Amino acid sequence: MSGGISGNIRGAVARVFPDRRVYIRSDRHARYLEISPYSQLGCAVVAACAIGWMAFATVTFVSRATDASQAEFRLEAMAEAYEAQLLVKSEENAALQEEMEIALARGDAISAQLSDKQQRLVAQATALREAELEVGVLRESHAVMLEARREAEAQIADLTQTLSQLRLDLASVQSQESGIDDALGLLAGTMDRVIADRDEAAQRSEELDQSVTRLQSEITQWENRQERVLSQLENAARTSLSALNKVFERANIDLENILRETKRDYSGAGGLFEPVEEGDQAEFEADARIAALMSDLERVNLMRLAADRLPFGRPTVGARLTSGFGLRRDPFRGRTAMHNGVDFAAPRGTPIFATANGVVTFSGRQRGYGIVVKIKHAFGFETLYAHLSRSRVKVGDHVERGDRIADMGSTGRSTGTHLHYEIRIDKEPVNPAKFIEAARDVL
């Protein structure tokens, strides 16, 4: 049966491609080239394959050219969209930077106002002390004049009594004989001198009354002035205390413990115990008010000193807050994780500043954080600056608020250029955003 099929195939090939001869003639000879059916079939197959390959290659080339054109169009569209997003982000960054500059200017103005207010408080407290000294001097003068007035009144009483006695003597002498005229003249002269002394004493008493009245008026004026100054100082102290209390409440820290440590570092007292003599109720109340005012001023000063030693500040300028404190989705694993700081994004090399005075305890690479700088501050506070491109300090360096300590980068476990900033109290992380917001009312 296979032979029959083969014969049929050969017959079909012979019918489609019969034997052909190609004649080649020259001047003297004629030659021919005989082409068998299978040779013709092979040539046809080769030609068909060549035409098919050319058609396939053409279709593929056209398809790839079309895909490349579409891909190029898509890339151009994506590039335009990305440039538009960059423009929007640039405008947002410029707006945020302008807001930050305004906030910094406002912080500088508030700091200058608080400094001026504190200077005025000190000047007013000094003026109050001087006024108290002047009032004390006036009171002593008033007491001396009152004593002199009492002495003059006693002298007038004695002179009046003497005059009365002289008049009685005169009346007794006039009833006697005329031989006593000389004694009467002597008595009359004595009476004239007594009357003159009485009139002089009366005039002096009147002058003393006028001096006492004038001194009482001056004392009243000084007391009114003292009351005004004391009220102004009390209002200023209450205002400063209220503002600073809000700052520390916003930061959610143990203010009383910090004030105790600050007082231990910046104050001292001692000396013999000398009890104060009891005075009238008004003087006692005035002294109590002054003591309360001095206590408030001391507390304001301690709070200012404590605020200067705490990390109330922004670690970089012109950067955008990209991630807050707390639970968030991890950018690498996509799972919920704890974020112990805040992230700021800005170009590579953006300056990083210390947020408070302190000592550098670490400067180098740390697993996951990349290049890290750690600074130890007062009251158990510590700040950490991570993913840096460069550290500008070394361990043991003393830095102050505002000193440039590093440059922003993307080292360690990072998806892009940014700063990871942490605040820790006794090794426990706290939310830095509270201190950054509070800094607007302090710095």
Number of C-alpha atoms within 10 A of each C-alpha: 6 7 8 9 10 11 12 12 12 14 14 13 15 16 11 12 17 15 14 13 12 10 10 10 10 7 5 5 7 9 10 11 10 11 14 14 20 15 13 18 15 11 12 13 12 12 12 12 12 12 12 12 12 12 12 12 12 12 12 12 12 12 12 12 12 12 12 12 12 12 12 12 12 12 12 12 12 12 12 12 12 12 12 12 12 12 12 12 12 12 12 13 16 14 13 16 16 13 13 15 14 12 13 17 14 15 17 16 13 16 16 13 12 17 12 12 15 18 12 14 19 14 12 16 19 12 15 20 14 13 17 15 12 14 19 13 13 17 16 12 15 19 13 13 17 16 12 15 20 14 14 21 17 13 16 20 14 13 20 16 12 15 19 13 13 17 15 12 13 17 12 10 16 14 9 10 8 11 8 12 13 10 14 17 12 11 17 15 12 14 20 13 13 18 16 13 16 21 14 14 21 16 13 16 19 14 13 18 15 12 16 19 13 13 17 15 12 15 19 13 13 17 15 12 14 20 14 13 18 20 14 14 23 20 13 19 22 16 13 21 19 12 13 19 15 13 22 19 13 15 21 13 14 10 14 10 11 19 18 12 14 19 18 10 9 9 9 7 4 5 5 5 6 6 6 6 5 8 8 7 9 9 11 12 11 14 12 12 15 18 12 13 21 16 13 19 23 15 17 22 17 20 23 17 15 20 19 18 20 22 24 25 22 23 25 22 16 20 21 16 15 13 14 16 18 13 11 14 12 12 12 9 8 9 9 11 13 11 19 19 23 19 19 20 20 21 14 16 15 21 18 23 21 25 27 27 20 24 19 21 15 18 21 17 17 15 9 13 20 20 23 24 28 22 26 20 20 19 16 13 20 25 24 19 29 30 27 28 21 20 20 11 17 16 14 13 12 15 21 16 19 16 16 18 22 24 22 27 24 20 23 18 14 18 10 14 19 28 32 24 22 22 24 18 15 10 10 11 17 19 20 24 22 16 23 17 16 20 22 20 18 20 19
